[in-house]
Amino acid sequence: MFTARSYNPAIDERLLALAAEGLSRAEIAVELGVSLADFDVWSDREPGFAALLADADSRSQAWWQRQAGEAMAGGKSIRVSLWAKVMAQRYGRAGHSPRQRPDTAKPPAPRARINIPDNGRTRRPRGGTGA
């Protein structure tokens, strides 16, 4: 059974510094000698730690986003496809707005009604005029 280590606020500054270097939560946990499960328990028990992790995530994401801009501004080459894949793996498609779902409570109202004649494509009964 898992028993979380006790939380020590002395790690807060180091955690934020590691995040500012672009490290992920898992990489930060390894550097601090703890586990991601410890982070989860501490977030549940310590409201301040949950906010600290949110700040760390923002710092890490900002570091990664800054890399492409700095490389281009400095005239350095960058493998954009690799950078994009890393960003997608770390942060999903956060750069894109969420897909809009139509309101399913009411059916959409028709915008226009068009009556198109069949131009003789429907079959008429054979044998006589039918009258």
N, C-alpha and C positions, 0 to 999 in steps of 0.2 A: 504494500500500500504506500502511496506517495505521501510524504510529509514535507511540507514546504519549509524552506529555510526561513529564519526570521528576517524581517525587512530592516535594513539599516539605512536611514536617510543620508548617510555619508556617501552613498554611491550615486546620488542624484546628479551632481555636477559632472562626474565621469560619464554617466549614461548620456547626458545631453551633449557632451563633447564628442563622444563616439558617434552619436546620431548626426552631429553636424559634419562629420567626415563621410556620411553616406552609408554607414553600416545599417544593416537590417536589424530587426529585433533579435533574431537568432544569433547573429554575429555579435551583437552587444551582450547578450546573455553569456555567450562563451567567454568574451573578454572579461566579464565581471565574475565568472566562475559560478554562475547560477544557471537555471534552466528557464525555458519559456513557461513551464508549468508554475514556477515560482512567480513569474510576472503575472500570470493569471490570478493566482491566489492573492498576491499583494494588491492587485487592482480591485479585487472584490472587498478586501479588508480595509484598505487605505484609500480613501477618495482622492487624496493628494497624489498618490502614485498613478492612478488612472489618468489624471490630468497631465502628469509628467510624461507618461508614455505617449499621450496624444501630441504633446509638444515635440517629443523626440521623433515621432513619425513625420511631423511636418518639417522638421529640420533635415531629416534624411531625404525626404522627397525633394525638398528645395535644392539640396546638394546635387542630386541626380539631374534635376531639370536644368540647373545652371551649367552642367558640363557641356552640353551641346552649344549653348550660346557662347561660353568662354572659348571653346575650341574654334568656333567660326570667327569670333572677334579677333582672336590671336593668330588667325591664318593657319591654324593647325588642321591636319586632316582628321576626320572622324568617321568611323564606320557607322553611318546613320542607321542602317538596318539592324545592326547588333544593339546599338543604343536603344532603338525602339522596342526590340524584343525584351531587353532587360526591363525597360519601363513598364511594358505590358505585363510581364511576369510579376513585378513587384507591386504595381499599383492598378492593374486592370486597365479598363478603358475610361479612367476618370476624366481624361481630357475631352471626352465626348459627352454630350448631354444624354440623360437617360431616355430611352425610347418612350415616346408618348403612346399611351394606350387609349383607344377610343372609349368614350363613356358607354358602358354596356347596359346602363339602366334603361335607356330608351333607344329604339331603333333610329337610324339616321333618316332624316326627312329627305324625300327625293328633291333634287334641285330642278330637274326638267323631266317632262314626260314626252316621249317621242313615239308616235305610231308609224311603223314602217309597213307598207303593204307587202304582201307575200309574193307579188309578181308571178303568180301562177305556180308556186312551188308546192303548195299543199295539194294533195290528191282530191280530185272530185269524184263523186260516185259515177260509175260507168253505166251506160245504158239509159239514155234518155235525159230529159231535162230535169226530171225530179219534181215537176209541178203537178 
